[in-house]
Amino acid sequence: MQHARWYAKVALFSACVGAGMEMFMIRTGFYEKVVDLEAQRRAEELQCAKEQLDASRTLQQQPNLSTLAGREETVGPS
């Protein structure tokens, strides 16, 4: 029974310390800063993905000169 009381005291102390840490983080604006940093990171990743997509679309839209040169040779004069 003595062990149960000791564990209850440790659990209560740990809960109080955890609650104090949460209150400190809320009052100092820790969570808002984390949300802002995460949003910036995601925006940068999205921008990079868009740039890569635009680059691949640009490459797909440009005609392949070696393919065109080969077609001209095989088609011959009209």
C-alpha positions as a Markdown table, in Angstrom:
| # | Residue | x | y | z |
|---|---|---|---|---|
| 1 | Met | 0.0 | 0.0 | 0.0 |
| 2 | Gln | 2.9 | 2.3 | 0.6 |
| 3 | His | 4.1 | 1.9 | -2.9 |
| 4 | Ala | 0.7 | 3.0 | -4.2 |
| 5 | Arg | 0.9 | 6.2 | -2.3 |
| 6 | Trp | 4.4 | 6.9 | -3.6 |
| 7 | Tyr | 3.3 | 6.3 | -7.2 |
| 8 | Ala | 0.3 | 8.5 | -6.7 |
| 9 | Lys | 2.5 | 11.3 | -5.4 |
| 10 | Val | 4.9 | 10.9 | -8.4 |
| 11 | Ala | 2.0 | 10.9 | -10.8 |
| 12 | Leu | 0.5 | 14.0 | -9.3 |
| 13 | Phe | 3.8 | 15.8 | -9.3 |
| 14 | Ser | 4.4 | 14.8 | -12.9 |
| 15 | Ala | 1.0 | 16.0 | -14.0 |
| 16 | Cys | 1.6 | 19.4 | -12.2 |
| 17 | Val | 5.0 | 19.8 | -13.9 |
| 18 | Gly | 3.5 | 19.0 | -17.3 |
| 19 | Ala | 0.6 | 21.4 | -16.8 |
| 20 | Gly | 3.0 | 24.1 | -15.8 |
| 21 | Met | 5.1 | 23.5 | -19.0 |
| 22 | Glu | 2.0 | 23.7 | -21.1 |
| 23 | Met | 0.9 | 27.0 | -19.5 |
| 24 | Phe | 4.4 | 28.4 | -20.1 |
| 25 | Met | 4.4 | 27.4 | -23.8 |
| 26 | Ile | 0.9 | 28.9 | -24.3 |
| 27 | Arg | 1.7 | 32.2 | -22.6 |
| 28 | Thr | 5.0 | 32.6 | -24.4 |
| 29 | Gly | 3.4 | 32.0 | -27.8 |
| 30 | Phe | 5.4 | 28.9 | -28.5 |
| 31 | Tyr | 2.6 | 27.1 | -30.4 |
| 32 | Glu | 1.9 | 30.1 | -32.6 |
| 33 | Lys | 5.6 | 30.3 | -33.6 |
| 34 | Val | 5.6 | 26.6 | -34.4 |
| 35 | Val | 2.5 | 26.9 | -36.6 |
| 36 | Asp | 4.1 | 29.8 | -38.4 |
| 37 | Leu | 7.4 | 27.9 | -39.0 |
| 38 | Glu | 5.5 | 24.8 | -40.2 |
| 39 | Ala | 3.4 | 27.0 | -42.6 |
| 40 | Gln | 6.6 | 28.6 | -44.0 |
| 41 | Arg | 8.2 | 25.2 | -44.5 |
| 42 | Arg | 5.2 | 23.8 | -46.3 |
| 43 | Ala | 4.9 | 26.9 | -48.5 |
| 44 | Glu | 8.5 | 26.5 | -49.5 |
| 45 | Glu | 8.0 | 22.8 | -50.4 |
| 46 | Leu | 4.9 | 23.7 | -52.4 |
| 47 | Gln | 6.7 | 26.4 | -54.3 |
| 48 | Cys | 9.5 | 24.0 | -55.1 |
| 49 | Ala | 7.0 | 21.4 | -56.3 |
| 50 | Lys | 5.3 | 24.0 | -58.5 |
| 51 | Glu | 8.6 | 25.1 | -60.0 |
| 52 | Gln | 9.5 | 21.5 | -60.8 |
| 53 | Leu | 6.1 | 20.9 | -62.4 |
| 54 | Asp | 6.4 | 24.1 | -64.5 |
| 55 | Ala | 9.9 | 23.1 | -65.6 |
| 56 | Ser | 8.7 | 19.6 | -66.6 |
| 57 | Arg | 5.7 | 21.1 | -68.5 |
| 58 | Thr | 8.0 | 23.5 | -70.3 |
| 59 | Leu | 10.3 | 20.6 | -71.4 |
| 60 | Gln | 7.3 | 18.6 | -72.6 |
| 61 | Gln | 6.0 | 21.5 | -74.7 |
| 62 | Gln | 9.3 | 22.2 | -76.4 |
| 63 | Pro | 9.8 | 20.1 | -79.6 |
| 64 | Asn | 12.6 | 17.6 | -79.5 |
| 65 | Leu | 14.9 | 18.8 | -82.3 |
| 66 | Ser | 16.6 | 15.4 | -82.8 |
| 67 | Thr | 13.2 | 13.8 | -83.4 |
| 68 | Leu | 12.2 | 16.5 | -85.8 |
| 69 | Ala | 15.5 | 16.1 | -87.7 |
| 70 | Gly | 15.0 | 12.4 | -88.0 |
| 71 | Arg | 11.5 | 12.9 | -89.4 |
| 72 | Glu | 12.6 | 15.3 | -92.0 |
| 73 | Glu | 15.1 | 12.8 | -93.3 |
| 74 | Thr | 12.7 | 9.9 | -93.5 |
| 75 | Val | 9.8 | 11.9 | -95.0 |
| 76 | Gly | 11.9 | 13.2 | -97.9 |
| 77 | Pro | 11.1 | 16.0 | -100.3 |
| 78 | Ser | 7.5 | 16.4 | -101.5 |
